[in-house]
Amino acid sequence: MTDPRAALELFGESIEAYRQAESPPMISGSLVGLGVVQMRLGRLDDAVRSLEEAEPHLREAGDDDFHFIPIGMLGLVARLQGDLAAARRSYAKILGRSHQAGRQLGINMALDLLADLALLEGQPERAAVLAAAAAGLDEELGGTPSIELAGIPDPLTRARAELGNEQYEAAVNRGRTSHVDEIVRLALAGTPDTRDTMAKAPSDR
């Protein structure tokens, strides 16, 4: 995103066009894009409004693969506002629901976001495991949007800078080789209000 202000104008124009055409489902992508740009510009209250408007449109359109994205971005806004507990609840919600439904895109996004949170909480080894698992899913999916688009530096790179080589390599190996159920349990461990989600998660196969 080389020129956030130009992107802001383009998203605004597309949103207005969709409103005039009365195409609510189509407007959701532009609203999410607008929210991300607003985050980059530090306009967090505006970002919340854009993302909150986008989420029901995606849900109504039956877009099961992408309706969690504004939820995750709202969690990221909370993270930027310093409310890590609210951010964690949003991320855990995405991860639990995506895991139950077998939605790899949602799992990938949530793991990256939770890795960022682990770094903020002084847990670089945990972050490396989660970020490495997310990177593996990203490769399987053929590439996914990065949280760097929202101005958050890559969690795996940050974890590497905080760990010794041996500790980092061991954490990455665990993230790459562990079954997704184990990774999800690690990601949700200690997260308030996730006991029910964890209990419903599929058992190891």
BATI-41920 format. One record per atom (N, C-alpha, C, O): x, y, z. Coordinates in steps of 0.001 Angstrom, whole numbers, padded with zeros to 6 digits, always signed. Layout:
<sites>
XYZ;...
</sites>
This chain:
<sites>
+000859-001179+000000;+000000+000000+000000;+000896+001231+000000;+001228+001758+001062;+001298+001702-001210;+002288+002764-001306;+001702+004137-001009;+002415+005002-000501;+000439+004362-001305;-000181+005665-001085;-001532+005475-000406;-002559+005398-001080;-001538+005399+000933;-002790+005161+001648;-003872+006191+001349;-005054+005850+001297;-003480+007447+001152;-004492+008483+000925;-005162+008319-000433;-006358+008572-000572;-004395+007899-001431;-004995+007631-002737;-005931+006422-002645;-007007+006406-003243;-005497+005406-001879;-006344+004224-001688;-007628+004591-000967;-008694+004056-001273;-007528+005500-000013;-008700+005964+000726;-009732+006554-000228;-010928+006293-000105;-009259+007343-001169;-010155+007974-002141;-010781+006938-003075;-011971+007008-003381;-009977+005986-003520;-010486+004952-004434;-011536+004079-003762;-012578+003794-004351;-011263+003653-002525;-012245+002833-001814;-013525+003631-001570;-014627+003096-001690;-013375+004908-001230;-014547+005744-001002;-015410+005848-002246;-016637+005794-002164;-014765+006000-003409;-015506+006097-004669;-016228+004792-004992;-017371+004809-005447;-015560+003656-004757;-016196+002367-005062;-017367+002098-004124;-018383+001543-004540;-017227+002487-002864;-018311+002303-001904;-019531+003117-002312;-020660+002631-002257;-019293+004361-002724;-020403+005215-003156;-021082+004627-004389;-022307+004671-004506;-020283+004074-005313;-020856+003462-006517;-021719+002253-006158;-022799+002069-006719;-021243+001430-005224;-022023+000260-004808;-023308+000688-004090;-024349+000050-004246;-023235+001763-003308;-024439+002252-002629;-025483+002692-003654;-026665+002374-003526;-025037+003418-004661;-025960+003897-005680;-026555+002745-006493;-027704+002807-006931;-025753+001693-006686;-026225+000531-007432;-027017-000435-006554;-027531-001447-007030;-027107-000106-005259;-027812-000952-004294;-027302-002392-004356;-028061-003341-004549;-025980-002513-004182;-025325-003828-004207;-024632-004075-002869;-023404-004045-002794;-025415-004320-001805;-024818-004497-000469;-023738-005571-000386;-022700-005322+000227;-023931-006773-000980;-022870-007777-000826;-021552-007338-001446;-020486-007634-000907;-021614-006632-002581;-020402-006232-003285;-019635-005140-002543;-018432-004974-002745;-020328-004404-001692;-019696-003276-001003;-018727-003720+000085;-017855-002958+000502;-018889-004965+000542;-018147-005429+001719;-016633-005405+001521;-015897-004999+002420;-016162-005838+000349;-014719-005851+000109;-014111-004461+000162;-013021-004263+000700;-014836-003495-000407;-014344-002112-000379;-014367-001549+001036;-013486-000775+001411;-015370-001934+001823;-015434-001468+003206;-014271-002019+004024;-013677-001305+004832;-013948-003301+003810;-012803-003889+004519;-011508-003181+004100;-010681-002828+004941;-011348-002982+002780;-010165-002283+002293;-010059-000882+002869;-008979-000438+003258;-011200-000184+002921;-011219+001156+003502;-010814+001113+004973;-010052+001958+005442;-011335+000111+005700;-010992-000023+007111;-009510-000240+007330;-008928+000319+008260;-008894-001049+006481;-007458-001317+006604;-006653-000037+006356;-005706+000259+007085;-007039+000716+005320;-006337+001975+005033;-006512+002958+006187;-005561+003633+006580;-007715+003036+006723;-007953+003930+007862;-007090+003541+009062;-006617+004408+009798;-006887+002243+009257;-005990+001793+010318;-004567+002286+010077;-003900+002766+010993;-004113+002162+008830;-002756+002605+008499;-002575+004096+008754;-001485+004549+009102;-003652+004851+008578;-003591+006295+008762;-003867+006715+010205;-003856+007903+010528;-004118+005722+011076;-004379+006026+012476;-005790+006492+012758;-006079+006975+013852;-006668+006353+011786;-008064+006767+011967;-008859+005562+012476;-009671+004989+011750;-008618+005196+013704;-009122+003928+014224;-010637+003925+014415;-011282+002905+014170;-011210+005037+014845;-012670+005082+014997;-013365+004929+013651;-014389+004253+013551;-012807+005557+012612;-013360+005405+011266;-013225+003954+010797;-014132+003413+010163;-012090+003333+011113;-011868+001936+010727;-012903+001025+011365;-013417+000117+010711;-013213+001257+012631;-014223+000450+013327;-015562+000559+012608;-016235-000449+012396;-015952+001770+012233;-017237+001945+011548;-017264+001207+010212;-018259+000563+009879;-016185+001297+009450;-016131+000620+008145;-016198-000897+008303;-016935-001567+007579;-015438-001431+009238;-015371-002881+009429;-016674-003425+010005;-017122-004509+009631;-017278-002666+010917;-018558-003122+011478;-019652-003129+010420;-020560-003958+010473;-019574-002219+009468;-020554-002226+008380;-020305-003382+007417;-021250-003951+006869;-019036-003730+007210;-018694-004784+006251;-019130-006167+006717;-019598-006972+005912;-018981-006449+008009;-019186-007820+008510;-020579-008378+008210;-020661-009500+007709;-021686-007663+008485;-023002-008241+008178;-023246-008434+006688;-023969-009349+006293;-022646-007575+005848;-022802-007744+004402;-022179-009066+003946;-022755-009786+003131;-021000-009372+004480;-020339-010631+004129;-021141-011822+004640;-021267-012840+003959;-021682-011678+005849;-022478-012764+006418;-023745-013002+005606;-024107-014144+005322;-024409-011920+005239;-025643-012043+004466;-025383-012630+003079;-026233-013319+002516;-024206-012350+002542;-023851-012881+001225;-023468-014356+001286;-023238-014983+000252;-023398-014915+002503;-023026-016318+002661;-021569-016584+002364;-021196-017695+001986;-020731-015551+002536;-019300-015692+002243;-018591-016251+003468;-017995-015509+004248;-018664-017566+003626;-018110-018212+004818;-016595-018093+004913;-016039-018122+006011;-015926-017959+003779;-014469-017894+003798;-013936-016533+004216;-012805-016433+004690;-014731-015490+004048;-014192-014150+004261;-014932-013321+005312;-014470-012235+005662;-016071-013806+005825;-016813-012963+006753;-016067-012737+008071;-016387-011811+008817;-015064-013590+008358;-014295-013428+009594;-013251-012321+009478;-012724-011870+010495;-012940-011872+008262;-011858-010893+008095;-012148-009590+008828;-011274-009107+009548;-013354-008985+008679;-013587-007769+009466;-013564-008003+010968;-013216-007097+011726;-013932-009208+011414;-013860-009517+012849;-012404-009467+013308;-012089-008900+014355;-011522-010069+012508;-010100-010044+012838;-009531-008646+012798;-008724-008271+013649;-009951-007867+011805;-009462-006498+011704;-009963-005633+012864;-009254-004740+013329;-011182-005901+013327;-011675-005181+014511;-010836-005527+015743;-010569-004675+016590;-010427-006800+015824;-009521-007193+016901;-008186-006466+016795;-007585-006084+017799;-007737-006285+015561;-006468-005589+015349;-006582-004112+015733;-005630-003528+016251;-007738-003517+015481;-007959-002140+015927;-007865-002072+017454;-007233-001175+018012;-008512-003049+018121;-008435-003090+019589;-006988-003221+020042;-006584-002586+021017;-006214-004029+019352;-004792-004201+019677;-004051-002870+019547;-003236-002523+020402;-004337-002119+018466;-003689-000830+018264;-004135+000202+019301;-003408+001151+019595;-005324+000009+019846;-005826+000892+020897;-005343+000463+022280;-005625+001129+023276;-004616-000650+022338;-004067-001117+023602;-004955-002072+024371;-004620-002453+025492;-006085-002470+023792;-006996-003393+024474;-006691-004818+024012;-007380-005359+023147;-005663-005411+024592;-005226-006735+024161;-006241-007815+024498;-006341-008809+023778;-006996-007641+025575;-008013-008629+025942;-009102-008700+024877;-009530-009790+024496;-009551-007540+024393;-010578-007511+023345;-010022-008096+022053;-010719-008823+021345;-008770-007781+021748;-008146-008336+020548;-008103-009855+020632;-008431-010546+019668;-007695-010374+021794;-007599-011825+021969;-008966-012495+021789;-009060-013561+021181;-010009-011878+022312;-011346-012466+022160;-011745-012553+020689;-012320-013552+020258;-011443-011515+019924;-011761-011530+018486;-010979-012617+017764;-011537-013353+016950;-009688-012720+018061;-008848-013709+017392;-009286-015133+017741;-009339-016009+016878;-009599-015346+019022;-010024-016669+019467;-011349-017065+018816;-011561-018230+018478;-012224-016097+018646;-013520-016343+017993;-013303-016820+016561;-013926-017787+016124;-012426-016146+015837;-012125-016533+014462;-011502-017924+014420;-011905-018773+013624;-010519-018144+015283;-009808-019419+015263;-010727-020578+015607;-010725-021595+014913;-011520-020438+016677;-012411-021522+017074;-013415-021863+015999;-013611-023036+015678;-014057-020846+015436;-015085-021094+014416;-014486-021627+013128;-015051-022522+012499;-013336-021076+012729;-012697-021535+011500;-012215-022974+011635;-012318-023761+010694;-011688-023315+012809;-011214-024677+013046;-012370-025666+012989;-012264-026722+012366;-013470-025317+013640;-014629-026213+013626;-015155-026430+012211;-015587-027529+011864;-015116-025374+011396;-015659-025457+010033;-014621-025907+009012;-014948-026088+007839;-013368-026091+009445;-012318-026499+008520;-011923-025406+007541;-011528-025697+006412;-012026-024143+007965;-011710-023007+007098;-010254-022596+007315;-009936-021894+008275;-009371-023041+006413;-007939-022797+006609;-007567-021325+006539;-006632-020890+007212;-008286-020554+005733;-007976-019141+005619;-008164-018434+006955;-007340-017608+007349;-009251-018759+007650;-009502-018164+008954;-008489-018609+009990;-008049-017814+010820;-008116-019893+009941;-007106-020405+010872;-005784-019675+010655;-005127-019257+011609;-005408-019530+009392;-004155-018843+009049;-004121-017423+009600;-003143-017007+010221;-005198-016693+009365;-005246-015304+009823;-005174-015217+011345;-004420-014413+011891;-005961-016048+012025;-006013-016003+013487;-004668-016373+014104;-004256-015761+015089;-003986-017351+013547;-002690-017755+014095;-001668-016628+013973;-000891-016388+014897;-001668-015938+012837;-000743-014805+012672;-001048-013696+013670;-000139-013115+014264;-002329-013406+013850;-002722-012352+014787;-002375-012735+016223;-001924-011892+016999;-002583-013995+016577;-002258-014458+017923;-000744-014520+018142;-000268-014355+019266;+000008-014758+017067;+001472-014724+017168;+001936-013304+017485;+002823-013107+018316;+001341-012327+016826;+001654-010925+017114;+001346-010602+018570;+002121-009921+019241;+000210-011096+019052;-000186-010850+020440;+000806-011499+021408;+001163-010905+022426;+001251-012724+021088;+002223-013404+021945;+003518-012598+022062;+004128-012551+023131;+003931-011974+020979;+005134-011138+021030;+004928-009927+021932;+005821-009555+022693;+003766-009324+021848;+003472-008175+022708;+003469-008570+024180;+003742-007749+025055;+003157-009835+024440;+003090-010333+025810;+004390-010994+026257;+004436-011628+027311;+005452-010845+025451;+006759-011360+025842;+006918-012857+025703;+007651-013471+026479;+006237-013472+024716;+006324-014913+024500;+006802-015205+023070;+006024-015700+022255;+008058-014909+022758;+008544-015073+021382;+008558-016520+020895;+008345-016772+019709;+008809-017480+021801;+008838-018880+021369;+007438-019333+020936;+007276-019970+019895;+006434-018997+021747;+005041-019304+021391;+004678-018621+020071;+004028-019212+019209;+005110-017372+019932;+004835-016625+018704;+005436-017324+017486;+004797-017423+016439;+006663-017806+017632;+007320-018480+016509;+006577-019747+016100;+006449-020033+014910;+006090-020504+017071;+005331-021721+016765;+004075-021376+015974;+003798-021982+014938;+003317-020399+016469;+002056-020022+015825;+002299-019412+014449;+001593-019727+013490;+003294-018543+014355;+003574-017886+013077;+004094-018890+012041;+003782-018778+010855;+004885-019868+012489;+005387-020889+011564;+004239-021760+011053;+004209-022123+009877;+003298-022094+011933;+002125-022858+011513;+001305-022054+010503;+000818-022598+009512;+001158-020746+010769;+000430-019885+009837;+001141-019818+008487;+000494-019830+007440;+002465-019747+008512;+003240-019688+007264;+003052-020965+006455;+002969-020920+005227;+002983-022117+007151;+002747-023377+006453;+001392-023392+005770;+001267-023841+004630;+000371-022899+006473;-000968-022821+005879;-000983-021849+004700;-001635-022092+003685;-000260-020755+004854;-000178-019768+003777;+000365-020411+002502;-000131-020145+001408;+001370-021243+002645;+001939-021928+001484;+000935-022896+000876;+000814-022982-000346;+000211-023628+001726;-000801-024562+001222;-001896-023836+000452;-002424-024356-000531;-002232-022632+000904;-003312-021862+000281;-002835-021068-000928;-003642-020457-001629;-001538-021075-001172;-001014-020351-002321;-000864-018854-002094;-000840-018069-003043;-000762-018463-000813;-000591-017057-000471;-001870-016446+000056;-002948-016675-000493;-001754-015669+001119;-002900-015019+001746;-002526-013579+002107;-001341-013250+002170;-003527-012711+002346;-003200-011328+002749;-002418-011323+004060;-002745-012057+004992;-001400-010501+004119;-000543-010430+005304;-001033-009350+006252;-001589-008341+005818;-000827-009563+007555;-001181-008520+008516;-000254-007319+008377;-000509-006267+008965;+000823-007468+007603;+001689-006320+007339;+000952-005237+006566;+001336-004069+006622;-000115-005612+005838;-000917-004627+005121;-001557-003633+006085;-001825-002487+005724;-001798-004083+007310;-002394-003214+008329;-001328-002508+009159;-001643-001854+010153;-000066-002639+008749;+001015-001947+009446;+001636-002732+010578;+002383-002167+011377;+001341-004047+010672;+001905-004882+011734;+003084-005671+011170;+002893-006460+010245;+004285-005486+011691;+005456-006219+011178;+005274-007733+011306;+004597-008214+012215;+005885-008468+010386;+005759-009923+010336;+006140-010579+011664;+007263-010397+012134;+005218-011345+012281;+005508-011950+013593;+006673-012938+013567;+007445-013007+014523;+006808-013705+012481;+007875-014708+012438;+009244-014029+012413;+010175-014476+013082;+009360-012966+011653;+010617-012223+011592;+010947-011611+012953;+012098-011634+013388;+009935-011069+013615;+010146-010469+014947;+010524-011533+015972;+011380-011298+016825;+009890-012701+015891;+010212-013774+016835;+011661-014227+016653;+012368-014497+017623;+012083-014304+015403;+013460-014738+015128;+014469-013770+015752;+015515-014187+016249;+014147-012493+015719;+015058-011487+016270;+015180-011596+017784;+016160-011126+018364;+014188-012215+018430;+014187-012293+019895;+014696-013637+020425;+014974-013772+021617;+014815-014618+019546;+015213-015963+019985;+016605-016314+019467;+017047-015801+018439;+017284-017194+020194;+018513-017768+019672;+018194-018696+018521;+017058-019151+018385;+019193-018987+017681;+018961-019799+016491;+018365-021164+016818;+017418-021605+016166;+018922-021833+017829;+018449-023181+018160;+017007-023149+018651;+016189-023971+018239;+016694-022199+019532;+015340-022085+020069;+014349-021725+018959;+013234-022245+018912;+014773-020830+018072;+013908-020421+016964;+013628-021589+016025;+012479-021826+015651;+014672-022316+015645;+014498-023434+014717;+013598-024520+015315;+012789-025120+014607;+013743-024769+016617;+012904-025774+017274;+011443-025334+017275;+010543-026144+017051;+011215-024056+017527;+009842-023536+017547;+009225-023593+016154;+008063-023970+016003;+009993-023224+015145;+009492-023268+013770;+009187-024704+013358;+008172-024971+012715;+010067-025619+013730;+009838-027028+013399;+008547-027540+014048;+007778-028274+013428;+008325-027144+015300;+007082-027545+015969;+005867-026980+015241;+004882-027686+015029;+005938-025719+014862;+004820-025099+014168;+004547-025733+012822;+003396-025848+012401;+005605-026143+012149;+005475-026712+010803;+005002-028166+010819;+004332-028614+009889;+005352-028905+011882;+005100-030344+011878;+003935-030788+012760;+003447-031908+012608;+003488-029945+013665;+002406-030336+014570;+001068-030370+013833;+000849-029609+012890;+000180-031255+014272;-001169-031310+013723;-001891-030013+014051;-001648-029409+015096;-002772-029587+013166;-003470-028321+013363;-004252-028292+014674;-004385-027231+015283;-004772-029441+015122;-005507-029472+016388;-004602-029066+017554;-005026-028340+018454;-003352-029543+017530;-002406-029191+018604;-002083-027703+018569;-002009-027051+019611;-001891-027169+017366;-001583-025748+017221;-002748-024891+017723;-002544-023882+018399;-003965-025306+017383;-005143-024545+017819;-005253-024564+019339;-005559-023541+019952;-005004-025720+019947;-005065-025797+021409;-004012-024896+022047;-004282-024222+023041;-002809-024886+021469;-001755-024010+021980;-002174-022547+021843;-001984-021752+022763;-002739-022200+020696;-003124-020812+020443;-004218-020343+021389;-004231-019185+021805;-005142-021245+021730;-006278-020876+022572;-006005-021060+024064;-006781-020590+024897;-004927-021728+024404;-004637-022002+025814;-004526-020701+026600;-003798-019783+026224;-005270-020650+027703;-005215-019484+028557;-006033-018312+028067;-006035-017251+028692;-006743-018493+026935;-007580-017417+026415;-008935-017468+027081;-009613-018492+026993;-009362-016402+027747;-010665-016414+028420;-011798-016685+027447;-011730-016309+026276;-012847-017347+027945;-014067-017587+027187;-013871-018505+025996;-014659-018458+025051;-012824-019353+026017;-012627-020268+024894;-012753-021721+025313;-012517-022611+024496;-013112-021987+026543;-013185-023382+026975;-014205-024172+026161;-013950-025318+025788;-015363-023564+025883;-016375-024253+025096;-015878-024518+023689;-016096-025597+023139;-015201-023520+023097;-014665-023685+021753;-013664-024820+021714;-013674-025633+020790;-012790-024879+022725;-011780-025927+022756;-012422-027287+022941;-011966-028272+022359;-013477-027356+023747;-014128-028630+023995;-014781-029159+022723;-014894-030370+022538;-015216-028239+021833;-015894-028650+020612;-014927-028937+019477;-015316-029484+018446;-013651-028562+019670;-012691-028756+018598;-012505-030244+018326;-012540-031055+019251;-012306-030609+017044;-012122-032022+016718;-010932-032594+017463;-009949-031890+017695;-011008-033851+017837;-009884-034501+018506;-008799-034823+017493;-009039-034823+016286;-007608-035095+017997;-006501-035457+017107;-006865-036671+016287;-007499-037617+016756;-006437-036600+015044;-006683-037750+014173;-005367-038399+013838;-005336-039393+013112;
</sites>
